[in-house]
Amino acid sequence: MLSTFSLRFEWIKRTLNFRFDAGTSRGVLKTRPVYWIKAFDPQQPERVGWGEAAPLVKLSLDDTPDFELLLEKELSRLQGINFENDAELVLLSLKKIVSPKLPSVRFGLETAILDFLNGGKKRILPNPFFDKNQPIPINGLIWMGDPEFMASQIEEKIDQGFDCIKMKIGAIDFEQELALFKYIRSRFSKNEMTLRVDANGAFSVEEAKIKLAELAKLDIHSIEQPIPAGKIKEMAALCKETPLPIALDEELIGVLEKAELLDSIMPQHIILKPTLLGGILETREWIRLAEERNIGWWMTSALESNIGLNAIAQLASSLNPTIPQGLGTGKLFYNNLDSPLLIESGTISYQSELAWENPS
């Protein structure tokens, strides 16, 4: 019989400040509040597990005005609950006892408890990223803004050695956005540079086909969420006829019937954000269902601090990804937590010789 353990929980809020105004089709981000969850046993003060609950504004199910009250209530409720001394059983327990309406809280608790279970060393799961310092290829992210700002970001990513670039579109004139892609293609073929597009649901159903046809001429790898989430029939028709592979992103948030959604739409890819989907088990389930249907996938962060980013990178690594992941957000903030995470030459790696800053 497995032994059991119980923990106490506390939370710390940090407001992360962007290095620039981060533009999306849903508005401009200047700050990002995150909540670090501390899991500990007073009898073992040197052993602490850390997780992160970071609901994303206007997207997360738990992006609510009373989030801090909900978080406090949830952590208090879990004080003293006995967990079995096994990582998979911990995950199953949390799926049962933490509401799917609190996806970021569940992910933060998963991470904090697994970190504690593994000795409080920021190791969440067995994975080559942490255990063997194996880098993960990632895409370079180009934020919305005026053409000059976007062009400068493109040059920066190229100089940094990225061979996969993802550009958010929908903020400026579409012809100007096409001109930026044409500029990249004038320098790099599709074999030299992978280009991804994230529309964040910015296209209307009527204009989507026309714009996808234009983008397809530029050998774009894929487009994320071309039309708003919730238009299932329209998205299904678009995925069936598209000249350009489509990846679902916002469409997955809050979905309980995963197989039904995938069968209804049959996208070419799905994008997985554990913070928005409810954590490790939910993300694994999406991947299993996608692979059964020959649907591609990759994982991305949702603007977490380095605590959340570390957990997502380890989860991605444990699942043997074959294409670049969306894990390049650690340098976006002035006041991110110092960590062993290193982004260079189009990869993210875990430099175990570097120390973590103590959350406070």
Buried (B, 14 or more C-beta within 10 A) or exposed (E): EEEEBEBBBEBEEBEBEBEEEBBBBBEBBEEBEBBBBBBBBEEEEEBBBBBBBBBBEEBBBBBEEEBEEBBBEBBEEBEEEEBBEBBEEBBEBBBEEBEBEBBBBBBBBBBBBBBBBBEBEBBBBEBBBBBEBEBBBBBBBBBBBEEEBBBEBBEEBBEEEBBBBBBBBBBBEBEBBBEBBEEBBEEBEEEEBBBBBBBBBBBEBEEBBEBBEBBBEBBBBBBBBBBBBEBEEBBBBBBEEBEBBBBBBBBBBBBEEBBEBBEBBBBBBBBBBBBBBBBBBBBBBBBEBBEEEEBBBBBBBBBBBBBBBBBBBBBBBBBEBEBBBBBBBBEBBEEBBEBBBBBEEBBBBBEBEEEBEEBE
